[in-house]
Amino acid sequence: MDFTGKVALITGGGGGIGRATALGFALRGAKVVVVDHDEAQGKATADVVAQRGGDIKFVRADVTKSASVQDYVKAALDAYGRIDCFFNNAGIEGKVVPTQDYDEDLFDQVIAVNLKGVFLGLRHVLPVMLKQGSGTVVNTASVAGLFGGPGMAPYVASKHGVLGLTKVASSDVAPLGIRVNAVCPGPVETRMMRSLEAQRNPGDPEGVHRAYSATMPTGRYTLPEEVAGVVLYLSSDLSGNVTGTHIVIDGGRSGSGGQPAARR
Ligand SMILES: NC(=O)c1ccc[n+]([C@@H]2O[C@H](COP(=O)([O-])OP(=O)(O)OC[C@H]3O[C@@H](n4cnc5c(N)ncnc54)[C@H](O)[C@@H]3O)[C@@H](O)[C@H]2O)c1
């Protein structure tokens, strides 16, 4: 995969999956713009990529605010003149609380980042791609976009919504040469899973990690670089007629119904 001459824009670029994807794009020749509302994390990604010789800019922005989204789109255009590959990825986990007790403000916050943030990204990046007559978008959903997850009402609802947005947006822009797909990771080795493990069992988060790992036939979580590999594929010409769909990256868990691999 060669992204020489292409510009990749990544939201949530300060996080585990965003950083691995920024590096993946940069090492394959793309110019990269990373967006995050956490300045320290976003700058850390820019440093990691620049140290490996990548061409990268960090833009501080909040994906939930329309003006802020317009700012990051403008910053990308000012820096590099176009947006070829958009990884619409910022997200938060919220808290693990039963639906009947879930805090309304936190519900709104999770939906604002994970669903409205993805919509606003599409709303302001697609017109740029339409003008160019080309472009690819990958939205970050989750296996939580396909199945339930106890205690995670707004997270699961938002990720189901991301798959809905992916289907609608892809058919809106497909005739005009733009593709929109999603990735659905299961548990990935990032800060987000550390937070969820600690919430599920504050006394033994490592036990939660072991129990989750056992539900995956591969016996382990996905690495951020392995999600990045699928994002790069969906952003590249190798997936030329793939649009409006998603790829699951979960160590075989959903295919096995969450059963561990049989012993040999
Ligand atoms: N880690 C997993 O197991 C997993 C599984 C499936 C899907 N996902 C999804 O992958 C995406 C990336 O998650 P991650 O695992 O890298 O977690 P992470 O917490 O390491 O990264 C998320 C990044 O998004 C940023 N962010 C949050 N709110 C923002 C806002 N309003 N504006 C701009 N940036 C904001 C955070 O600062 C952070 O850098 C999320 O959408 C998440 O829901 C993660």
The ligand as a MOL file (V3000), in Angstrom:
LIG
                    3D

  0  0  0     0  0            999 V3000
M  V30 BEGIN CTAB
M  V30 COUNTS 44 48 0 0 0
M  V30 BEGIN ATOM
M  V30 1 N -10.0420 0.0340 22.4910 0
M  V30 2 C -11.0000 -0.7800 22.1010 0
M  V30 3 O -11.0800 -1.9230 22.5880 0
M  V30 4 C -11.9800 -0.3580 21.0440 0
M  V30 5 C -12.8200 -1.3420 20.5000 0
M  V30 6 C -13.7470 -0.9600 19.5160 0
M  V30 7 C -13.8240 0.3490 19.1100 0
M  V30 8 N -12.9950 1.2760 19.6820 0 CHG=1
M  V30 9 C -13.1250 2.6410 19.2150 0
M  V30 10 O -11.8860 3.0570 18.6810 0
M  V30 11 C -11.7890 4.4870 18.7350 0
M  V30 12 C -10.4370 4.8630 19.3020 0
M  V30 13 O -10.3590 4.3520 20.6220 0
M  V30 14 P -8.9920 3.9710 21.3640 0
M  V30 15 O -9.1240 2.5690 21.8020 0
M  V30 16 O -7.8160 4.3810 20.5440 0 CHG=-1
M  V30 17 O -9.1690 4.8490 22.6850 0
M  V30 18 P -8.3480 6.1140 23.2160 0
M  V30 19 O -9.0800 6.5890 24.3950 0
M  V30 20 O -6.9210 5.6950 23.3460 0
M  V30 21 O -8.4530 7.1660 22.0100 0
M  V30 22 C -9.5690 7.9760 21.7810 0
M  V30 23 C -9.0710 9.3690 21.4470 0
M  V30 24 O -10.1900 10.1920 21.1190 0
M  V30 25 C -9.9750 11.4660 21.6970 0
M  V30 26 N -11.2320 12.1750 21.9100 0
M  V30 27 C -12.2210 11.8850 22.7940 0
M  V30 28 N -13.1900 12.8030 22.7380 0
M  V30 29 C -12.8200 13.7100 21.7970 0
M  V30 30 C -13.4070 14.9030 21.2970 0
M  V30 31 N -14.5870 15.3610 21.7660 0
M  V30 32 N -12.7660 15.5870 20.3170 0
M  V30 33 C -11.5670 15.1500 19.8460 0
M  V30 34 N -10.9570 14.0410 20.2990 0
M  V30 35 C -11.5780 13.3190 21.2590 0
M  V30 36 C -9.2800 11.1570 23.0240 0
M  V30 37 O -8.6130 12.2880 23.5650 0
M  V30 38 C -8.3530 10.0190 22.6350 0
M  V30 39 O -7.0730 10.4850 22.2560 0
M  V30 40 C -13.0010 4.9450 19.5640 0
M  V30 41 O -14.0220 5.3860 18.6900 0
M  V30 42 C -13.4290 3.6820 20.2690 0
M  V30 43 O -14.7970 3.7130 20.6320 0
M  V30 44 C -12.0770 0.9480 20.6180 0
M  V30 END ATOM
M  V30 BEGIN BOND
M  V30 1 1 1 2
M  V30 2 2 2 3
M  V30 3 1 2 4
M  V30 4 1 4 5
M  V30 5 2 4 44
M  V30 6 2 5 6
M  V30 7 1 6 7
M  V30 8 2 7 8
M  V30 9 1 8 9
M  V30 10 1 8 44
M  V30 11 1 9 10
M  V30 12 1 9 42
M  V30 13 1 10 11
M  V30 14 1 11 12
M  V30 15 1 11 40
M  V30 16 1 12 13
M  V30 17 1 13 14
M  V30 18 2 14 15
M  V30 19 1 14 16
M  V30 20 1 14 17
M  V30 21 1 17 18
M  V30 22 2 18 19
M  V30 23 1 18 20
M  V30 24 1 18 21
M  V30 25 1 21 22
M  V30 26 1 22 23
M  V30 27 1 23 24
M  V30 28 1 23 38
M  V30 29 1 24 25
M  V30 30 1 25 26
M  V30 31 1 25 36
M  V30 32 1 26 27
M  V30 33 1 26 35
M  V30 34 2 27 28
M  V30 35 1 28 29
M  V30 36 1 29 30
M  V30 37 2 29 35
M  V30 38 1 30 31
M  V30 39 2 30 32
M  V30 40 1 32 33
M  V30 41 2 33 34
M  V30 42 1 34 35
M  V30 43 1 36 37
M  V30 44 1 36 38
M  V30 45 1 38 39
M  V30 46 1 40 41
M  V30 47 1 40 42
M  V30 48 1 42 43
M  V30 END BOND
M  V30 END CTAB
M  END
